[in-house]
Amino acid sequence: MAENTITVQTDVDAPRPETWHYYTESEHVINWNFASEDWHCPKAVNDLSVGGEFIITMAAKDGSMEFDMEGVYDRVEPDEHIAYTLSNGRRVTVDFEAKGKKTHVRVTFDPEPGEERDPQQRGWQAILENFRRYAESQHGAAA
């Protein structure tokens, strides 16, 4: 990864295997992979295996904008670590660390060249916090 990576992180009040499940399964990804309430994730296709591909569609609810985040998995260690390369060559790692009954999730990514770092960090952090809220709501519903 590049030296100027950005890291976002959060603690999820759910055990690591459950947190992993909510983070990686397409039927869950569509419920959290967006940064604000005026966006949504209408489609997620995920082959979570080394060399497997994913495509995640993010779209403004008003139809004004839509884009696909695509990539290939470089490393997958179930319940612990994911590394992937986006279609534009940027690399991302996601780590899941058990902390008692909680899970610490850390995402480190190469920033988009030519774009300000702060908005990128805020956007990825907002998506991760949306994930945390979703995972905790699912964990609470399953309890």
C-alpha positions as CSV (number, residue, x, y, z in Angstrom):
1,M,0.0,0.0,0.0
2,A,1.1,3.6,-0.5
3,E,2.8,5.4,2.3
4,N,0.0,8.0,2.5
5,T,-2.8,5.6,3.4
6,I,-5.9,6.7,5.3
7,T,-7.3,4.6,8.2
8,V,-10.8,4.6,9.6
9,Q,-12.0,2.4,12.5
10,T,-14.8,1.6,14.8
11,D,-15.9,-0.8,17.5
12,V,-18.9,-3.0,16.8
13,D,-20.9,-4.4,19.7
14,A,-21.1,-7.9,18.2
15,P,-18.8,-10.9,18.1
16,R,-16.2,-11.1,15.4
17,P,-17.8,-14.0,13.3
18,E,-21.1,-12.1,13.3
19,T,-19.4,-8.8,12.4
20,W,-17.6,-10.5,9.6
21,H,-20.8,-12.0,8.2
22,Y,-22.6,-8.6,8.2
23,Y,-19.6,-6.9,6.5
24,T,-19.1,-9.5,3.8
25,E,-22.4,-11.0,2.8
26,S,-24.2,-9.2,-0.1
27,E,-27.6,-9.4,1.5
28,H,-26.2,-7.3,4.3
29,V,-23.9,-5.0,2.4
30,I,-26.8,-3.4,0.5
31,N,-28.2,-2.3,3.9
32,W,-25.2,-0.3,5.1
33,N,-22.7,0.5,2.3
34,F,-23.4,4.3,1.8
35,A,-22.3,7.4,3.7
36,S,-25.6,9.3,4.2
37,E,-29.4,8.7,4.3
38,D,-29.8,10.3,0.8
39,W,-27.8,7.5,-0.7
40,H,-28.4,3.7,-0.9
41,C,-26.7,0.5,-2.2
42,P,-29.1,-1.1,-4.6
43,K,-26.7,-3.9,-5.6
44,A,-23.8,-5.9,-4.2
45,V,-22.2,-9.0,-5.8
46,N,-19.4,-10.5,-3.8
47,D,-17.2,-13.5,-4.5
48,L,-15.2,-13.4,-1.2
49,S,-12.2,-15.6,-2.3
50,V,-8.7,-14.9,-3.4
51,G,-9.0,-13.8,-7.0
52,G,-12.8,-13.3,-6.5
53,E,-14.4,-10.1,-7.8
54,F,-16.9,-7.8,-6.2
55,I,-19.1,-5.0,-7.6
56,I,-21.1,-2.7,-5.3
57,T,-23.4,-0.1,-6.7
58,M,-23.9,3.1,-4.7
59,A,-26.5,5.6,-5.8
60,A,-28.2,8.8,-4.8
61,K,-31.8,8.0,-3.9
62,D,-33.0,10.9,-6.1
63,G,-31.3,9.2,-9.1
64,S,-28.9,12.1,-9.7
65,M,-25.7,10.0,-9.4
66,E,-24.6,6.4,-9.3
67,F,-21.3,4.5,-9.4
68,D,-19.9,1.1,-9.0
69,M,-17.1,0.2,-6.7
70,E,-15.3,-2.8,-8.2
71,G,-12.3,-4.9,-7.2
72,V,-10.6,-8.2,-6.8
73,Y,-9.7,-9.9,-3.5
74,D,-6.0,-10.4,-2.9
75,R,-6.2,-12.0,0.5
76,V,-9.0,-13.4,2.6
77,E,-8.5,-14.7,6.1
78,P,-12.1,-15.6,7.4
79,D,-13.2,-13.5,10.4
80,E,-9.9,-11.7,10.5
81,H,-8.6,-9.9,7.4
82,I,-9.5,-8.9,3.8
83,A,-7.2,-7.2,1.3
84,Y,-8.4,-6.1,-2.1
85,T,-7.4,-4.0,-5.1
86,L,-10.0,-1.6,-6.5
87,S,-10.4,-1.4,-10.3
88,N,-8.4,1.8,-10.3
89,G,-5.4,0.1,-8.6
90,R,-6.0,1.5,-5.1
91,R,-5.5,-1.0,-2.4
92,V,-7.7,-1.6,0.7
93,T,-7.3,-3.7,3.8
94,V,-10.0,-4.5,6.4
95,D,-9.0,-6.0,9.8
96,F,-11.4,-7.5,12.4
97,E,-10.0,-7.8,15.9
98,A,-11.9,-9.5,18.7
99,K,-12.2,-7.4,21.8
100,G,-14.2,-9.4,24.3
101,K,-17.8,-9.4,23.0
102,K,-17.0,-6.6,20.6
103,T,-15.1,-6.4,17.3
104,H,-12.7,-3.6,16.3
105,V,-12.9,-3.0,12.6
106,R,-10.1,-1.1,10.9
107,V,-10.1,-0.1,7.2
108,T,-7.0,1.2,5.6
109,F,-7.0,2.5,2.0
110,D,-5.0,4.3,-0.6
111,P,-6.6,7.7,-1.1
112,E,-8.0,8.7,-4.5
113,P,-5.2,10.6,-6.3
114,G,-5.9,14.3,-6.7
115,E,-8.7,14.4,-4.2
116,E,-8.6,16.0,-0.7
117,R,-7.8,13.5,2.1
118,D,-10.2,14.8,4.7
119,P,-13.4,14.3,2.6
120,Q,-12.3,10.8,1.7
121,Q,-11.6,10.0,5.4
122,R,-14.9,11.4,6.4
123,G,-16.8,9.5,3.7
124,W,-15.2,6.2,4.5
125,Q,-15.7,6.8,8.2
126,A,-19.4,7.6,7.7
127,I,-19.8,4.3,5.7
128,L,-18.0,2.4,8.5
129,E,-20.3,4.0,11.2
130,N,-23.3,3.1,9.1
131,F,-22.0,-0.5,9.0
132,R,-21.5,-0.4,12.8
133,R,-25.1,0.8,13.4
134,Y,-26.5,-1.9,11.0
135,A,-24.4,-4.7,12.5
136,E,-25.4,-3.8,16.0
137,S,-29.1,-3.6,15.1
138,Q,-28.9,-7.0,13.5
139,H,-27.0,-8.4,16.5
140,G,-29.7,-7.0,18.8
141,A,-32.5,-8.5,16.7
142,A,-30.8,-11.9,16.7
143,A,-30.4,-11.9,20.5
